Amino acid sequence: MAESSGVDRLVEVMARLRAEDDWDAEQTHRSLVPFLVEEACELIEAIEDGTEADLVEELGDLLFHISFHCAIGEEQQRFDLAEVADRVTDKLVRRHPHIFADDDAPEDPAAAWEAAKAQEKARTSSLDGIPYRLSALARTAKVLDRAASRQVPLELPAVEPISADELGEDLLALTLRARASGLDAEQVMRDVLRRLESQVQAAEA
């Protein structure tokens, strides 16, 4: 194999695996999903609790999965790693006009990002594009962020800021109370989330 950059070498190795290894050759986008989820979780663990070597390794494993999906796309003449990289680079430039053009910096960068995304994808609701596979707690936080960035008027309880330690203890206590009461905390949160999403939809209408 000729000398090449790390990314080029990865693409070349991935092509050989697809051509010469039975397991790699039979994989599809869908069959790789469980492994992709596992690798993403391992990366999070490396970020939160691992060493620098752990982080580099897990980033590499995730990059391998990206190259795997791109190899499948290239075989089917749909897309390749270069196109994927070009598209995300174009998107980053497009969504940061205050860096790459002459626009003024937005007062609320998060809201500006969401507004640009909504316009590009022709989204009409704050709920559009939020993954349903997120946990109920993560999806609820995302729904609240989206609604706030788009200034959707919601009737929510007043709250005071809380520290990470206090929040952790409160979540643990609530989980224990749910367990003692025979309740599924995740299911209860999904029920609350559905009511919140209905409120968002009503307010947007």
Secondary structure as the mmCIF struct_conf table of DSSP 4:
data_model
#
loop_
_struct_conf.conf_type_id
_struct_conf.id
_struct_conf.beg_label_comp_id
_struct_conf.beg_label_asym_id
_struct_conf.beg_label_seq_id
_struct_conf.end_label_comp_id
_struct_conf.end_label_asym_id
_struct_conf.end_label_seq_id
HELX_RH_AL_P HELX_RH_AL_P1 GLY A 6 GLU A 20
HELX_RH_AL_P HELX_RH_AL_P2 ASP A 22 GLU A 26
TURN_TY1_P TURN_TY1_P1 HIS A 29 LEU A 32
HELX_RH_AL_P HELX_RH_AL_P3 VAL A 33 ASP A 49
HELX_RH_AL_P HELX_RH_AL_P4 GLU A 52 GLU A 75
TURN_TY1_P TURN_TY1_P2 GLN A 76 GLN A 77
BEND BEND1 ARG A 78 ARG A 78
HELX_RH_AL_P HELX_RH_AL_P5 LEU A 81 ARG A 94
TURN_TY1_P TURN_TY1_P3 ARG A 95 ARG A 95
HELX_RH_AL_P HELX_RH_AL_P6 PRO A 97 PHE A 100
BEND BEND2 ALA A 101 ASP A 102
HELX_LH_PP_P HELX_LH_PP_P1 ASP A 103 PRO A 106
BEND BEND3 GLU A 107 ASP A 108
HELX_RH_AL_P HELX_RH_AL_P7 PRO A 109 GLU A 120
TURN_TY1_P TURN_TY1_P4 LYS A 121 ALA A 122
BEND BEND4 SER A 125 SER A 125
TURN_TY1_P TURN_TY1_P5 SER A 126 GLY A 129
TURN_TY1_P TURN_TY1_P6 TYR A 132 ARG A 133
BEND BEND5 LEU A 134 LEU A 134
HELX_RH_AL_P HELX_RH_AL_P8 ALA A 136 SER A 149
TURN_TY1_P TURN_TY1_P7 ARG A 150 GLN A 151
HELX_RH_AL_P HELX_RH_AL_P9 ALA A 164 ALA A 180
TURN_TY1_P TURN_TY1_P8 SER A 181 GLY A 182
HELX_RH_AL_P HELX_RH_AL_P10 ALA A 185 GLU A 204
#
